[in-house]
Structures are given as structure tokens and as C-alpha cells.
Amino acid sequence: MRRTIEYFGRIALISIAMLGCEVSDFDLQDNPNFLTPKSADPEYLLNEIQYQFQSLMGLMILNTDDLMRYEAMTDTYGDLVSVTVLDTEWESYFEALNNSKTIEALAENDETLLFHNAINKLLLGYLTITMVDYMGAIPYTEAVVPSEYPNPGLESGIDIYKKVLNDIDRAILDIENSTFNFSTDLFYDSDKDKWIAFANSFKLKILVQTRLASSEIGVSDIALAINELLEKDLIDSETKDFQYTFSTVEEPESRHRYFRRGYMSNFGQYMGNYFMFMLKDSKSVVDPRLRYYLYRQSDSSPFSIVPYSTCLQESNVDYCYIGDFYRGLDHGESRTGFGDNEERTVYGLYPGGGTFDEDQFVSAPKTSTHLDGAGILPLLTSSFVKFLRAEAALMLSTGEDPETLLREAIQDSMDKVLSFGEVDSDFESTDEEVEAYIDEVLFNFNNVATNEQKLDIIIMEYYLAAFGNSMESYNAYRRTGYPSNIQVPIDNDNPTFPRSFPYSARAVEINSSLTQKLNTDRVFWDTNPEGFIK
């Protein structure tokens, strides 16, 4: 996968040499360039952590976009999760961990930094859980302490989850007790109530994520633990959504990665036919988000080039071409590169800040109605939280009504997407279309026999709402096995789906405590059997 990373606002004294998990031949604490608590500016450091946070989360999401069929996978699972795919992310995470520990040390005896450190712990905790969810055990407590642990060992995902849960509780107390603000809060503008709502929602996410193995993290009654959270403030409206907002600034590069991929030059990827079909044709009504999510560059017929010229007759191809000029590829289609970059469907208005589809049929780089890349990274929204609550209500009997939560989750997603960019067009979706869509979903929900079938519908709608954050879909797929109709690679009926990612090849080479893992290894909360998903 072609990926770029642009860092701005970097702290000049921070370098790769600071990554304690990857350096073993000198003592960083004797390095005159080492950033110590005495020489660090906590405002600058926390600003840097916020940037590292959104950058790393954005990269991790790109890693699973094609795995989860939002984009088309044009190679194999083994290629997607090779040992080099997380090299940049690995370094970025441990750089953030080092900065986090510096802020923690600064705040230890300074009550004016309580709020700083609370934000620091929540952001670092979210990154850490993400790393565990992708790889399982990672260096953590021993990491970035090279004088004591030149080759830091692995810590189990279970133990790390427990520590992050404790950090969340401590962060909430520190926010409540803090009397000083942080001047450059890029998420909630120093609104402490919103940070507490996020912290509670983050904890809810962890509990639902681990519902198959909750006893492993010390939660004996998960329904009770979730019900206690439901009594607290959660992300329950768009105004509380945890998201990163990009700008239109080109230097330094501050635009959404989807925009950079699709609108700055010819689109090098393909959107996934499965995802587009589920939006366009899986129900009697078209998904109202379709024109907001996707933009069609051309109204030319695709059948003059491979694979479209042959795939309609090929029995192993499920979709080939879904019609109406939505040109993408099936999951696992390897026949690419036939000069149709300006005819492919690309990312639309939401969430990448591209163009709303009004049947313009103009190549994305030539459109003038886009948002110039001022998109968002939707990390934990009210819609996502309500889908998680619906799953908990259905599968854990928490006492809430899963049907009501499903309705509210879809409605929140629709409201967010359809209001994005303030579209004024004859093609914009209507309230009546949204209502018809939700009514059909709820009709289907109420006319299946089992809770597993109902859960399949919940996760399907979660999948569609999570466009722009495939991390949520990747976790839900491994946890539940849904959506059950998700497309299997067309060239392999029995593939080995990556249940986790390998460690950075560079880290394994340098750190003698690391041994490379397999992508068939399951993270601790994935207790489902081998071959469970494809």
C-alpha cells in the first residue's frame, strides 16, 4: 500500500534515537539532545502528542480500509499485512509514548498540569489500545527507558488493557479536579465535560470490545459494569463527537489523506464493489449517504477494459460492475492498472473533504466544489457509541432497548453525514429518504428469529456508518463475524484472514526481545475459532 506521512510542528530535539524499544547501543539519558522534563514545554509536547495521535490513527485506518472492503483489495492478505506495513506506525507510537511519559513526569508535582496530563493519558491510552487491537502484546512498561531496558520485552494485551482502564479512571478524576486549561486543545477546545464524556465512552468501547473475554481484564459482571457507565455522561450527540478536523492548509500539509489520495493527483486505488453495492443496491431504498461518501469521476462505460470486459462472464466474480458509473473492483481482484484512474469512483465529500456527487462526471482533481481536504477523522462518534450500546443491550442484556439504539445510531450517522459541508443541491438527501431507509432496517431487524441475526443487522449498519474509520469495522468483524455477507476474496474461497498484524520488521531486527508473530495470531479478546472469518 502506497502511504505517505507528513509531520509538521515537530519537536526538533525528538528523533528516532529516542525510541527506547529500538535502540540498544547507547544511553539516551546521557545524550545532550535528549528531551528531559526540565527542558520540555508541556504545552508544546501535548500539542505534538495530539498531532502524533491523529497521524497514527489515520495511518492505522488506511491499513484496514482495503482489508475491510471499503477500498478494493487488489493483492492478497499476506501482502496487506506484511512485516513492513507498520514500520512507520511503530516508530510513531513509541515516539508518542516517550512524549507522554515526559508530560507525566512534568505533571507529577505540578497541579497546574492535571488537565494536560489527563488529555495526555486519554490520547496515549487510545493509541495503546489500538496497537494492542492490531498486534496483541507489545512493549509498554519497559519501552522508551533505554538505560534500564535496552531491549524492552513484550507486555500482554490483557495487562495493558487493565492499565489503560486505570488510566481512564485517573484521567477523569484529574479533569474533575483541574483548575487550569490547555491552550491548544485540537479536539474539545478545553471543554472538560466533553473530555469526561469521551473518557466514559472510551471505557464503554473497551468493555464491549472485550465482552467475549471480560473476565481476563478483571470484569466479572460486564453487564453491570456497562450499566454503571450508562448512568454517566457519554458521547450521545454530534456536539460531543471525538474527531480530528483537518484544514485546507497545503504547507505544512494539513488536509485529509482521502483528499490527498483522490484529488491532488489521479486516484491510485479502487473503491470496493461490496461496500458500494451495500450502499446502492442492498435495500429497496438507496442509502442516503451514497452521494456524500462517493464521487463518480466519469459516466463512460467501463466495458472496454479489463477486468470489466470479461468479469461479467466469470463465475468467481461477485459484482464486477454495480452500474450507474460506480466503478470499483471486487475484493481480491488483481487485474488493475489499465489507465482508468480518472474514471474510477473516488472518496466523496464525507469524511475526506472531497466533492459531493451531483452527476458532474468530472475527474476529481479538476472539480472546484470540494472542501479542499477539510475533512474529519471520525474516531468515536455518537453513532458509534450507540451501535456499541445496541450490541451490549442485545447480547449482554444491559436493559436498554437495542431497536431504539439501532434507530438512533443510524439517525445520528445520517444527520452527521448529510449536514457535512452544508450541501445545497437538488441531489441532496431528504428526511423522507432517511426515514424510509431506517424503517426498512428496523422492519428487517424485527423480522429475524435470533439475536445473532439481529446482531448481524446492527453490525452491518455499523459497518456502513463507520466509513472513514475501518478500525471499528475490523474490530467488530473479528469480535462478531459480521457482516455475515461480507465478500470473500474472489480468487480464494478459503483465505486466511489476518486476525492481527505482524510487528514492525525494523523493530524485530533491532530489539532482541521481539520475535516476529503470525497474522493468524489472535488478540486476547478474539476468542472466536480459527477460520471464523474470511
Secondary structure, DSSP 4 states (H G I P E B T S, - for coil): --------S--TT--GGG-TTT--SS-GGG-TT---GGG--HHHHHHHHHHHHHHHHHHHHHHHHTTTTSBPP-S-HHHHT-TTTTHHHHHHHHHHHHHHHHHHHHHTT-GGGHHHHHHHHHHHHHHHHHHHHHHSSEE-TTTT-TTT-SSPPEE-HHHHHHHHHHHHHHHHHHHHH-----TT-TTTTT-HHHHHHHHHHHHHHHHHHTTTSGGGGT-S-HHHHHHHHHTS----SGGG-EEEE--S-TTTT-S-HHHHHHHSS---S-BBHHHHHHHHTSSSS--TTHHHHEEE---S-STTSTTHHHHTT-TT-S-S--STT---B-TT-----SS-TTTSEEE-STTTS----SS----GGG-SSS-TT--EEEEE-HHHHHHHHHHHHHHH--SS-HHHHHHHHHHHHHHHHHTTT---STTS--HHHHHHHHHHHHHHHTT-SSHHHHHHHHHHHHHHHTTT-HHHHHHHHHHH--STTPPPPTT-SS----SS-PPPHHHHHH-TT--PPPTTPPPTT--PPTTS--
